[in-house]
Amino acid sequence: DRKAPVVRFADQISGAFIGVVLVLAAVTFGLWTWLNPKVALDNAVALLIVSCPCALGLATPLSIAIGLGRAASLGIMIKGGDVLESLAGKGKIWLDKTGTLTKGELSLVEWEGDKDIQPLVQVLEAQSSPPIAKALHKALPAPKSPISIKAQQILGGGILARVDGEWLRVGSPAFISSHIGPIPEWMEETIERWSQRALSPVAIALGDEWKAIAGLGDPIREDAMETLNFLQKVGWEIGILSGDHPRVVEAVGRQLGLPSEQCFGGMSPEQKLSKIQESSQSACTVMVGDGVNDAAALAAANVGIGVHGGAEA
């Protein structure tokens, strides 16, 4: 049942309201019959018209329907009227970073490490659909001869495949570190340097060896700052939940004027879900995201807003 609470309330009281109006109309007719019989019927009918009992049951859902229709004309598809009432108040809004606060137009900006592995990465990323995969596939050179590898996508982590008996892994440094051990010092230094430029690091490992790291840039949307300032002005608290590297997320939050303690990076889909559930216990919580990594959090929020590919999720 996706009726707005105000519509359900109107449905509940409409029966009693109609009864009260009919009683008042009868009393009005009786009093005016005694005072002035010529206007008794007119006054009773006027009371019925002014109070219009049916309006209580029609006007409220009609106004909700008009709101949904206007949103649809702007390209905003709303599943139920309860969403409008939830968004009319105040609470907490959590936003994904890539494709939501940023344009989602990732491009390869930096590469450090073994360049000979680039064709393998290009073939591997061709089998994945996230913006990071598309950016790497587009930017890296294709192999000189066809290569056949079967990729496995790890939600919120990266992608991997067997190559000549060894695992080729491409994904977040934390994801790869969980499989082959600590991140090497040279890569840590690179990640720290790139984080100041809000570049997202993507690590590449073959077997147990860290091979390279790619730095991808994604410009912030032109209207992001204005939108966040408006939402904060009307009473909403804003935070970021992203799977990108924490220092990159913090850098983006800093550019948008958000406090670092409200900018969470390196979040798995399960961690996003947990944060949304925790936040929902104390306030109306809205999650805005664009990918399958956000699907569980979108579903758990009081209001889930899917932009771009997130609508299908």
Secondary structure, DSSP 4 states (H G I P E B T S, - for coil): ----HHHHHHHHHHHHHHHHHHHHHHHHHHHHHHH-HHHHHHHHHHHHHHH-HHHHHHHHHHHHHHHHHHHHHTT---S-HHHHHHHTS-EEEEE-IIIIIB-S--EEEEEEE-GGGHHHHHHHHTT--SHHHHHHHHHSPPPSS------EEETTTEEEEEETTEEEEEE-HHHHHHHH-SPPHHHHHHHHHHHTTTPEEEEEEETTEEEEEEEEE-PBPTTHHHHHHHHHHTT-EEEEE-SS-HHHHHHHHHHTT--GGGEE-S--HHHHHHHHHHHHTTSEEEEEE-SGGGHHHHHHSSEEEE-GGGGT-
